[in-house]
Amino acid sequence: MARHGGPADPSFETDIPARLDRLPWHRFHWLVVTALGVTWILDGLEVTLVGSLAGAFGGSGGLSMSESQVGLAASAYLAGAIAGALGFGQLTDLYGRKKLFSITVLVYAVATIATGLSWNFLSFALFRFGTGAGIGGEYAAINSAIDELIPARARGWTDLAINGTFWVGAALGAGASLVVLNPQLLPPWLGWRLAFGIGGALGFGVVVLRRYVPESPRWLMTHGRVAEAEHVVREIESRLGKDASRALPPTGNPIRLKPRGPVRLAELGIVLLRRYPRRTVLGLLLMAAQAFCYNAVFFTYALVLQRFYAVPSDRIGEYILAFAAGNFLGPLLLGRLFDTIGRRVMITLTYGVAGGLMAVTALLFAFGGLDAIGQTALWTVIFFVASAAASAAYLTAGEIFPLELRALIIALFYAFGTAVGGIAGPALFGFLIESGSRPALMWGYLLAATLMIIAAGAEATIGVAAEGRPLEEVAAPLSTAL
């Protein structure tokens, strides 16, 4: 319920955030998780398809792409993700979560289908850029919407579990590659193209499902649309049934807000550099470390299996399936600990353990102590932990800054992390792999391990205990009326 001030006072009190946080877990929350969380499945499908099909792009039925061009195509995808995150992220804060998460999935779907129609390396890279733009925009719109719709007590494990579904998509992509690359089922020129077409078609299905997800009441209230926000919350509460609605706990103290215009660029700088400088450093370190670790390793993993372990391209999917399983189970099984033991302890542990294990694995790889199965087994263990760490980076960026800037800040951090760790990573590792030198590639892996350990130290020192706390308590909205 909202209570407005007097004629000379445009501020108003509202209990909307408290009413959203007190809700018991319900079918509505499953709708949010399903309709919005599918983004990560699509992203995992995309990344894995390109990784698993890397060998096919250079064959007679492919595009005659070299290993370095495969790495550059991965960088084009990530460059598109940066552009999409920054552009769509700003629009998400201006025009709402619902409008943008419908547009971004359409961009993804069209560009993915176009990828399957590529005729050379340049067209492939261009369409991968477009696909990345859609996914980058999704990250900003979806993470902000999920954080604002899920109750505070469940925000941590829900965010981690949803981000972990990237690896469901990865498993689907790996499994699909075993079919589309089988020459007994499909000709080489058709298989990889069909895979991208199916991924794009799934995107159009998501558009329909998202029609049933409402606009974020938190976004509506900070943009002066209090009546609409009240209506959305009442609709959600009504889905619980009358008996359940009457049994809801009291909301506690309301917050007082004052309607305001769009956030200016100068205010963004003040929030990041003056109000929350330590949080800014923390978010950038977490995002950059996990982006380099993941993108450098995963985008080129198929090339490592082929170059150093002589695994044929039509069997790459078998190895990535195991790798994907570990990555999915990590956030799923460890997620609740981020809400019980706490953010600071769990983020520090996951980043630190992943970095330490990666350093050990890099040395074993350099000195020939692993075969393809052993390499995959160790990567699976490492990324069981690292997957939870990476998901926690998005959780952190989404909950430690004011609501009015949430989508844009997620986009900025994602863009920075992707630029530092994502674009450079796949391209660097592509050239390292092409050199055929195990020691050279070892130094790349050790760099990734070092970044993860540095991020762990930052979390231990300046991490934020956000578990179980309302978003408005973790970071007061800019529209708070004092």
LOFI-967301 format. One record per residue (C-alpha): residue in three letters; x, y, z; residue number from 1. Coordinates in nm, 2 decimals, padded with zeros to 4 digits. Example, Ala and Ser with C-alpha at 12.3 -4.5 7.8 and 13.67 -1.06 7.14 Angstrom:
// LOFI-967301
- ALA	01.23	-00.45	00.78	1
- SER	01.37	-00.11	00.71	2
***
This chain:
// LOFI-967301
- MET	00.00	00.00	00.00	1
- ALA	00.13	00.35	-00.09	2
- ARG	00.07	00.67	00.12	3
- HIS	00.15	01.00	-00.04	4
- GLY	00.27	01.32	00.13	5
- GLY	00.08	01.64	00.13	6
- PRO	00.02	01.87	-00.17	7
- ALA	00.37	02.03	-00.14	8
- ASP	00.54	01.69	-00.08	9
- PRO	00.56	01.46	-00.38	10
- SER	00.71	01.18	-00.18	11
- PHE	00.52	00.86	-00.09	12
- GLU	00.55	00.56	00.15	13
- THR	00.53	00.21	00.01	14
- ASP	00.56	-00.14	00.15	15
- ILE	00.59	-00.30	-00.20	16
- PRO	00.95	-00.43	-00.15	17
- ALA	00.86	-00.59	00.19	18
- ARG	00.55	-00.75	00.04	19
- LEU	00.75	-00.91	-00.24	20
- ASP	01.01	-01.03	00.01	21
- ARG	00.76	-01.19	00.25	22
- LEU	00.59	-01.41	-00.02	23
- PRO	00.62	-01.78	00.02	24
- TRP	00.77	-01.97	-00.27	25
- HIS	00.49	-02.02	-00.52	26
- ARG	00.42	-02.11	-00.88	27
- PHE	00.47	-01.74	-00.97	28
- HIS	00.83	-01.77	-00.87	29
- TRP	00.87	-02.09	-01.08	30
- LEU	00.73	-01.89	-01.38	31
- VAL	00.99	-01.62	-01.32	32
- VAL	01.27	-01.88	-01.29	33
- THR	01.16	-02.06	-01.61	34
- ALA	01.07	-01.78	-01.84	35
- LEU	01.37	-01.56	-01.75	36
- GLY	01.62	-01.82	-01.65	37
- VAL	01.61	-01.98	-01.99	38
- THR	01.85	-01.71	-02.11	39
- TRP	02.14	-01.90	-01.96	40
- ILE	02.03	-02.22	-02.12	41
- LEU	02.03	-02.04	-02.46	42
- ASP	02.37	-01.88	-02.39	43
- GLY	02.51	-02.22	-02.29	44
- LEU	02.37	-02.38	-02.60	45
- GLU	02.53	-02.11	-02.81	46
- VAL	02.87	-02.12	-02.66	47
- THR	02.89	-02.50	-02.66	48
- LEU	02.77	-02.53	-03.01	49
- VAL	03.05	-02.31	-03.13	50
- GLY	03.30	-02.49	-02.92	51
- SER	03.18	-02.84	-03.01	52
- LEU	03.15	-02.75	-03.38	53
- ALA	03.49	-02.58	-03.40	54
- GLY	03.64	-02.86	-03.59	55
- ALA	03.35	-02.87	-03.84	56
- PHE	03.40	-02.51	-03.93	57
- GLY	03.74	-02.59	-04.09	58
- GLY	03.63	-02.90	-04.28	59
- SER	03.49	-02.94	-04.63	60
- GLY	03.14	-02.88	-04.51	61
- GLY	03.24	-02.58	-04.30	62
- LEU	03.37	-02.23	-04.37	63
- SER	03.75	-02.31	-04.39	64
- MET	03.82	-02.14	-04.06	65
- SER	04.16	-02.17	-03.89	66
- GLU	04.20	-02.22	-03.52	67
- SER	04.28	-01.86	-03.47	68
- GLN	03.97	-01.76	-03.66	69
- VAL	03.76	-01.98	-03.44	70
- GLY	03.91	-01.79	-03.14	71
- LEU	03.84	-01.45	-03.31	72
- ALA	03.48	-01.56	-03.38	73
- ALA	03.44	-01.63	-03.01	74
- SER	03.58	-01.28	-02.94	75
- ALA	03.33	-01.13	-03.19	76
- TYR	03.04	-01.29	-03.00	77
- LEU	03.17	-01.15	-02.67	78
- ALA	03.23	-00.80	-02.83	79
- GLY	02.86	-00.81	-02.93	80
- ALA	02.77	-00.91	-02.58	81
- ILE	02.95	-00.60	-02.45	82
- ALA	02.77	-00.37	-02.69	83
- GLY	02.44	-00.53	-02.62	84
- ALA	02.48	-00.52	-02.25	85
- LEU	02.57	-00.15	-02.25	86
- GLY	02.30	-00.04	-02.49	87
- PHE	02.02	-00.26	-02.37	88
- GLY	02.13	-00.22	-02.00	89
- GLN	02.07	00.15	-02.01	90
- LEU	01.74	00.11	-02.19	91
- THR	01.63	-00.15	-01.93	92
- ASP	01.67	00.11	-01.65	93
- LEU	01.49	00.37	-01.86	94
- TYR	01.20	00.18	-02.01	95
- GLY	01.15	-00.12	-01.78	96
- ARG	01.26	-00.48	-01.75	97
- LYS	00.97	-00.64	-01.93	98
- LYS	01.00	-00.44	-02.26	99
- LEU	01.37	-00.51	-02.29	100
- PHE	01.38	-00.88	-02.20	101
- SER	01.13	-00.93	-02.48	102
- ILE	01.34	-00.73	-02.73	103
- THR	01.67	-00.89	-02.64	104
- VAL	01.55	-01.25	-02.69	105
- LEU	01.42	-01.15	-03.04	106
- VAL	01.76	-01.01	-03.13	107
- TYR	01.92	-01.33	-03.01	108
- ALA	01.68	-01.55	-03.21	109
- VAL	01.72	-01.37	-03.54	110
- ALA	02.10	-01.35	-03.52	111
- THR	02.13	-01.71	-03.43	112
- ILE	01.93	-01.83	-03.73	113
- ALA	02.14	-01.59	-03.95	114
- THR	02.45	-01.76	-03.81	115
- GLY	02.34	-02.09	-03.96	116
- LEU	02.32	-01.92	-04.30	117
- SER	02.68	-01.78	-04.29	118
- TRP	02.88	-01.81	-04.61	119
- ASN	03.24	-01.72	-04.49	120
- PHE	03.43	-01.62	-04.18	121
- LEU	03.34	-01.25	-04.19	122
- SER	02.96	-01.32	-04.22	123
- PHE	02.99	-01.58	-03.94	124
- ALA	03.17	-01.33	-03.71	125
- LEU	02.92	-01.06	-03.79	126
- PHE	02.62	-01.28	-03.70	127
- ARG	02.80	-01.41	-03.39	128
- PHE	02.83	-01.04	-03.29	129
- GLY	02.46	-01.00	-03.33	130
- THR	02.39	-01.31	-03.13	131
- GLY	02.62	-01.18	-02.85	132
- ALA	02.44	-00.85	-02.85	133
- GLY	02.11	-01.02	-02.77	134
- ILE	02.26	-01.23	-02.50	135
- GLY	02.45	-00.93	-02.35	136
- GLY	02.12	-00.74	-02.33	137
- GLU	01.96	-01.04	-02.17	138
- TYR	02.21	-01.05	-01.89	139
- ALA	02.13	-00.69	-01.78	140
- ALA	01.75	-00.71	-01.82	141
- ILE	01.71	-01.06	-01.67	142
- ASN	01.94	-01.04	-01.37	143
- SER	01.78	-00.71	-01.26	144
- ALA	01.43	-00.85	-01.30	145
- ILE	01.51	-01.18	-01.11	146
- ASP	01.67	-00.99	-00.82	147
- GLU	01.37	-00.77	-00.79	148
- LEU	01.10	-01.04	-00.81	149
- ILE	01.26	-01.31	-00.59	150
- PRO	01.22	-01.29	-00.21	151
- ALA	01.54	-01.18	-00.02	152
- ARG	01.58	-01.51	00.17	153
- ALA	01.60	-01.71	-00.16	154
- ARG	01.77	-01.46	-00.38	155
- GLY	02.12	-01.61	-00.35	156
- TRP	02.05	-01.98	-00.43	157
- THR	01.79	-01.88	-00.69	158
- ASP	02.04	-01.66	-00.87	159
- LEU	02.31	-01.92	-00.86	160
- ALA	02.08	-02.20	-00.97	161
- ILE	01.95	-02.00	-01.26	162
- ASN	02.30	-01.89	-01.37	163
- GLY	02.40	-02.25	-01.34	164
- THR	02.15	-02.35	-01.60	165
- PHE	02.39	-02.22	-01.86	166
- TRP	02.53	-02.57	-01.83	167
- VAL	02.20	-02.73	-01.91	168
- GLY	02.23	-02.55	-02.24	169
- ALA	02.59	-02.65	-02.27	170
- ALA	02.49	-03.02	-02.22	171
- LEU	02.21	-02.98	-02.48	172
- GLY	02.46	-02.82	-02.72	173
- ALA	02.72	-03.10	-02.66	174
- GLY	02.45	-03.36	-02.71	175
- ALA	02.32	-03.19	-03.02	176
- SER	02.67	-03.18	-03.16	177
- LEU	02.70	-03.56	-03.14	178
- VAL	02.39	-03.58	-03.37	179
- VAL	02.45	-03.30	-03.61	180
- LEU	02.82	-03.39	-03.66	181
- ASN	02.74	-03.76	-03.73	182
- PRO	02.80	-03.80	-04.11	183
- GLN	02.57	-04.11	-04.11	184
- LEU	02.28	-03.89	-04.00	185
- LEU	02.34	-03.55	-04.17	186
- PRO	02.58	-03.43	-04.44	187
- PRO	02.87	-03.21	-04.29	188
- TRP	02.75	-02.89	-04.47	189
- LEU	02.40	-02.92	-04.31	190
- GLY	02.46	-03.04	-03.96	191
- TRP	02.62	-02.73	-03.80	192
- ARG	02.38	-02.50	-03.98	193
- LEU	02.08	-02.69	-03.86	194
- ALA	02.21	-02.67	-03.50	195
- PHE	02.20	-02.29	-03.51	196
- GLY	01.86	-02.28	-03.67	197
- ILE	01.71	-02.49	-03.39	198
- GLY	01.87	-02.26	-03.13	199
- GLY	01.71	-01.96	-03.29	200
- ALA	01.37	-02.13	-03.31	201
- LEU	01.39	-02.19	-02.93	202
- GLY	01.43	-01.82	-02.88	203
- PHE	01.10	-01.74	-03.05	204
- GLY	00.93	-01.98	-02.81	205
- VAL	01.07	-01.79	-02.51	206
- VAL	00.91	-01.47	-02.63	207
- VAL	00.57	-01.63	-02.59	208
- LEU	00.65	-01.76	-02.24	209
- ARG	00.77	-01.42	-02.12	210
- ARG	00.43	-01.25	-02.19	211
- TYR	00.32	-01.39	-01.85	212
- VAL	00.60	-01.23	-01.65	213
- PRO	00.49	-00.89	-01.51	214
- GLU	00.70	-00.57	-01.50	215
- SER	00.91	-00.54	-01.18	216
- PRO	00.70	-00.36	-00.92	217
- ARG	01.03	-00.22	-00.78	218
- TRP	01.11	-00.06	-01.11	219
- LEU	00.75	00.08	-01.14	220
- MET	00.75	00.24	-00.79	221
- THR	01.08	00.42	-00.85	222
- HIS	00.95	00.56	-01.17	223
- GLY	00.64	00.71	-01.01	224
- ARG	00.40	00.44	-01.14	225
- VAL	00.29	00.34	-00.79	226
- ALA	-00.07	00.24	-00.88	227
- GLU	00.07	00.00	-01.15	228
- ALA	00.32	-00.14	-00.90	229
- GLU	00.04	-00.20	-00.64	230
- HIS	-00.17	-00.37	-00.90	231
- VAL	00.11	-00.61	-00.99	232
- VAL	00.18	-00.70	-00.63	233
- ARG	-00.19	-00.76	-00.56	234
- GLU	-00.21	-00.98	-00.86	235
- ILE	00.09	-01.19	-00.73	236
- GLU	-00.06	-01.21	-00.38	237
- SER	-00.40	-01.31	-00.52	238
- ARG	-00.23	-01.61	-00.69	239
- LEU	-00.16	-01.75	-00.34	240
- GLY	-00.53	-01.79	-00.27	241
- LYS	-00.73	-01.61	00.00	242
- ASP	-00.62	-01.83	00.29	243
- ALA	-00.25	-01.81	00.21	244
- SER	-00.28	-01.43	00.15	245
- ARG	-00.43	-01.38	00.50	246
- ALA	-00.16	-01.58	00.65	247
- LEU	00.12	-01.37	00.52	248
- PRO	00.35	-01.21	00.79	249
- PRO	00.34	-00.84	00.85	250
- THR	00.55	-00.63	00.61	251
- GLY	00.74	-00.42	00.87	252
- ASN	00.83	-00.06	00.81	253
- PRO	00.76	00.09	00.47	254
- ILE	01.01	00.30	00.28	255
- ARG	00.96	00.66	00.16	256
- LEU	01.05	00.74	-00.20	257
- LYS	01.04	01.06	-00.40	258
- PRO	00.97	01.04	-00.78	259
- ARG	01.27	01.15	-00.99	260
- GLY	01.38	01.17	-01.35	261
- PRO	01.63	00.95	-01.53	262
- VAL	01.97	00.90	-01.37	263
- ARG	02.23	01.13	-01.53	264
- LEU	02.58	01.00	-01.62	265
- ALA	02.73	01.22	-01.35	266
- GLU	02.52	01.04	-01.09	267
- LEU	02.64	00.71	-01.22	268
- GLY	03.00	00.82	-01.16	269
- ILE	02.91	00.94	-00.81	270
- VAL	02.75	00.61	-00.72	271
- LEU	03.04	00.40	-00.85	272
- LEU	03.33	00.62	-00.75	273
- ARG	03.22	00.81	-00.44	274
- ARG	02.93	00.64	-00.27	275
- TYR	03.04	00.28	-00.33	276
- PRO	03.41	00.27	-00.45	277
- ARG	03.49	-00.05	-00.26	278
- ARG	03.19	-00.23	-00.41	279
- THR	03.29	-00.11	-00.75	280
- VAL	03.64	-00.25	-00.72	281
- LEU	03.49	-00.58	-00.59	282
- GLY	03.24	-00.62	-00.87	283
- LEU	03.49	-00.55	-01.14	284
- LEU	03.74	-00.80	-01.00	285
- LEU	03.49	-01.07	-00.96	286
- MET	03.35	-01.03	-01.31	287
- ALA	03.68	-01.00	-01.48	288
- ALA	03.84	-01.30	-01.31	289
- GLN	03.55	-01.54	-01.38	290
- ALA	03.51	-01.41	-01.74	291
- PHE	03.87	-01.47	-01.83	292
- CYS	03.87	-01.81	-01.65	293
- TYR	03.56	-01.93	-01.83	294
- ASN	03.58	-01.78	-02.17	295
- ALA	03.95	-01.85	-02.22	296
- VAL	03.91	-02.22	-02.12	297
- PHE	03.57	-02.31	-02.24	298
- PHE	03.56	-02.13	-02.58	299
- THR	03.88	-02.32	-02.68	300
- TYR	03.84	-02.65	-02.49	301
- ALA	03.74	-02.84	-02.81	302
- LEU	04.06	-02.71	-02.98	303
- VAL	04.27	-02.84	-02.68	304
- LEU	04.11	-03.18	-02.71	305
- GLN	04.18	-03.20	-03.08	306
- ARG	04.53	-03.05	-03.09	307
- PHE	04.69	-03.21	-02.78	308
- TYR	04.48	-03.52	-02.73	309
- ALA	04.38	-03.61	-03.09	310
- VAL	04.01	-03.63	-03.00	311
- PRO	03.81	-03.63	-03.33	312
- SER	03.55	-03.35	-03.37	313
- ASP	03.25	-03.58	-03.37	314
- ARG	03.34	-03.70	-03.02	315
- ILE	03.41	-03.36	-02.86	316
- GLY	03.05	-03.35	-02.72	317
- GLU	03.11	-03.66	-02.51	318
- TYR	03.38	-03.48	-02.31	319
- ILE	03.19	-03.15	-02.28	320
- LEU	02.88	-03.33	-02.15	321
- ALA	03.08	-03.44	-01.84	322
- PHE	03.23	-03.09	-01.81	323
- ALA	02.88	-02.93	-01.83	324
- ALA	02.74	-03.17	-01.57	325
- GLY	03.00	-03.05	-01.31	326
- ASN	02.93	-02.69	-01.39	327
- PHE	02.56	-02.73	-01.35	328
- LEU	02.58	-02.92	-01.02	329
- GLY	02.81	-02.67	-00.86	330
- PRO	02.57	-02.38	-00.83	331
- LEU	02.28	-02.62	-00.77	332
- LEU	02.44	-02.80	-00.47	333
- LEU	02.64	-02.51	-00.33	334
- GLY	02.38	-02.23	-00.39	335
- ARG	02.20	-02.25	-00.05	336
- LEU	02.52	-02.21	00.14	337
- PHE	02.55	-01.86	-00.01	338
- ASP	02.22	-01.78	00.18	339
- THR	02.31	-01.96	00.50	340
- ILE	02.69	-01.95	00.55	341
- GLY	02.69	-01.62	00.37	342
- ARG	02.82	-01.44	00.06	343
- ARG	03.16	-01.34	00.18	344
- VAL	03.27	-01.68	00.30	345
- MET	03.14	-01.88	00.01	346
- ILE	03.25	-01.64	-00.27	347
- THR	03.60	-01.63	-00.11	348
- LEU	03.62	-02.01	-00.09	349
- THR	03.49	-02.08	-00.44	350
- TYR	03.72	-01.83	-00.61	351
- GLY	04.02	-01.94	-00.41	352
- VAL	03.97	-02.31	-00.44	353
- ALA	03.90	-02.29	-00.82	354
- GLY	04.22	-02.08	-00.87	355
- GLY	04.44	-02.31	-00.67	356
- LEU	04.31	-02.62	-00.85	357
- MET	04.35	-02.46	-01.19	358
- ALA	04.72	-02.38	-01.11	359
- VAL	04.79	-02.74	-01.03	360
- THR	04.61	-02.86	-01.34	361
- ALA	04.81	-02.62	-01.56	362
- LEU	05.13	-02.77	-01.44	363
- LEU	05.01	-03.13	-01.49	364
- PHE	04.91	-03.04	-01.84	365
- ALA	05.24	-02.87	-01.93	366
- PHE	05.44	-03.17	-01.82	367
- GLY	05.22	-03.43	-02.00	368
- GLY	05.07	-03.58	-01.68	369
- LEU	04.72	-03.60	-01.83	370
- ASP	04.53	-03.77	-02.10	371
- ALA	04.19	-03.64	-02.25	372
- ILE	03.99	-03.82	-01.98	373
- GLY	04.21	-03.70	-01.70	374
- GLN	04.21	-03.34	-01.83	375
- THR	03.83	-03.35	-01.85	376
- ALA	03.80	-03.50	-01.50	377
- LEU	04.01	-03.22	-01.35	378
- TRP	03.83	-02.94	-01.54	379
- THR	03.50	-03.09	-01.42	380
- VAL	03.61	-03.07	-01.05	381
- ILE	03.75	-02.72	-01.09	382
- PHE	03.45	-02.58	-01.26	383
- PHE	03.21	-02.75	-01.02	384
- VAL	03.35	-02.48	-00.78	385
- ALA	03.42	-02.21	-01.04	386
- SER	03.07	-02.22	-01.17	387
- ALA	02.93	-02.13	-00.83	388
- ALA	03.19	-01.85	-00.81	389
- ALA	03.10	-01.71	-01.16	390
- SER	02.73	-01.72	-01.08	391
- ALA	02.80	-01.53	-00.75	392
- ALA	02.97	-01.25	-00.95	393
- TYR	02.64	-01.18	-01.13	394
- LEU	02.46	-01.21	-00.80	395
- THR	02.69	-00.95	-00.64	396
- ALA	02.67	-00.70	-00.92	397
- GLY	02.29	-00.72	-00.91	398
- GLU	02.23	-00.67	-00.54	399
- ILE	02.49	-00.42	-00.40	400
- PHE	02.40	-00.11	-00.60	401
- PRO	02.08	00.12	-00.61	402
- LEU	01.78	-00.01	-00.79	403
- GLU	01.76	00.28	-01.04	404
- LEU	02.10	00.18	-01.18	405
- ARG	02.08	-00.20	-01.14	406
- ALA	02.06	-00.30	-01.50	407
- LEU	02.31	-00.05	-01.62	408
- ILE	02.56	-00.14	-01.35	409
- ILE	02.52	-00.51	-01.43	410
- ALA	02.58	-00.43	-01.79	411
- LEU	02.89	-00.22	-01.71	412
- PHE	03.05	-00.49	-01.49	413
- TYR	02.96	-00.76	-01.74	414
- ALA	03.11	-00.54	-02.02	415
- PHE	03.43	-00.47	-01.83	416
- GLY	03.47	-00.83	-01.73	417
- THR	03.40	-00.96	-02.08	418
- ALA	03.64	-00.70	-02.24	419
- VAL	03.92	-00.78	-02.00	420
- GLY	03.87	-01.15	-01.96	421
- GLY	03.64	-01.25	-02.24	422
- ILE	03.75	-01.09	-02.56	423
- ALA	04.12	-01.12	-02.50	424
- GLY	04.09	-01.46	-02.35	425
- PRO	03.96	-01.67	-02.64	426
- ALA	04.18	-01.49	-02.89	427
- LEU	04.49	-01.53	-02.67	428
- PHE	04.42	-01.90	-02.61	429
- GLY	04.34	-01.96	-02.98	430
- PHE	04.69	-01.84	-03.07	431
- LEU	04.85	-02.03	-02.78	432
- ILE	04.68	-02.35	-02.90	433
- GLU	04.78	-02.29	-03.26	434
- SER	05.14	-02.27	-03.15	435
- GLY	05.12	-02.63	-03.03	436
- SER	05.33	-02.55	-02.72	437
- ARG	05.21	-02.70	-02.39	438
- PRO	05.43	-02.46	-02.18	439
- ALA	05.29	-02.16	-02.36	440
- LEU	04.94	-02.27	-02.29	441
- MET	05.03	-02.34	-01.93	442
- TRP	05.11	-01.98	-01.87	443
- GLY	04.77	-01.88	-02.00	444
- TYR	04.60	-02.12	-01.75	445
- LEU	04.82	-01.99	-01.47	446
- LEU	04.71	-01.63	-01.55	447
- ALA	04.35	-01.74	-01.52	448
- ALA	04.43	-01.91	-01.18	449
- THR	04.60	-01.59	-01.06	450
- LEU	04.31	-01.37	-01.14	451
- MET	04.07	-01.61	-00.95	452
- ILE	04.29	-01.60	-00.64	453
- ILE	04.32	-01.22	-00.65	454
- ALA	03.93	-01.20	-00.67	455
- ALA	03.91	-01.43	-00.37	456
- GLY	04.13	-01.20	-00.17	457
- ALA	03.92	-00.90	-00.27	458
- GLU	03.60	-01.07	-00.16	459
- ALA	03.75	-01.17	00.18	460
- THR	03.86	-00.81	00.24	461
- ILE	03.57	-00.60	00.11	462
- GLY	03.29	-00.84	00.04	463
- VAL	02.93	-00.74	00.12	464
- ALA	02.71	-00.95	00.35	465
- ALA	02.39	-00.93	00.15	466
- GLU	02.24	-01.27	00.24	467
- GLY	01.87	-01.25	00.35	468
- ARG	01.86	-00.87	00.33	469
- PRO	01.61	-00.66	00.12	470
- LEU	01.77	-00.50	-00.18	471
- GLU	01.67	-00.16	-00.04	472
- GLU	01.87	-00.23	00.27	473
- VAL	02.18	-00.35	00.09	474
- ALA	02.18	-00.03	-00.12	475
- ALA	01.93	00.25	-00.06	476
- PRO	01.74	00.36	-00.38	477
- LEU	01.85	00.69	-00.52	478
- SER	01.49	00.80	-00.49	479
- THR	01.48	00.75	-00.12	480
- ALA	01.32	01.05	00.05	481
- LEU	01.51	01.16	00.36	482
***
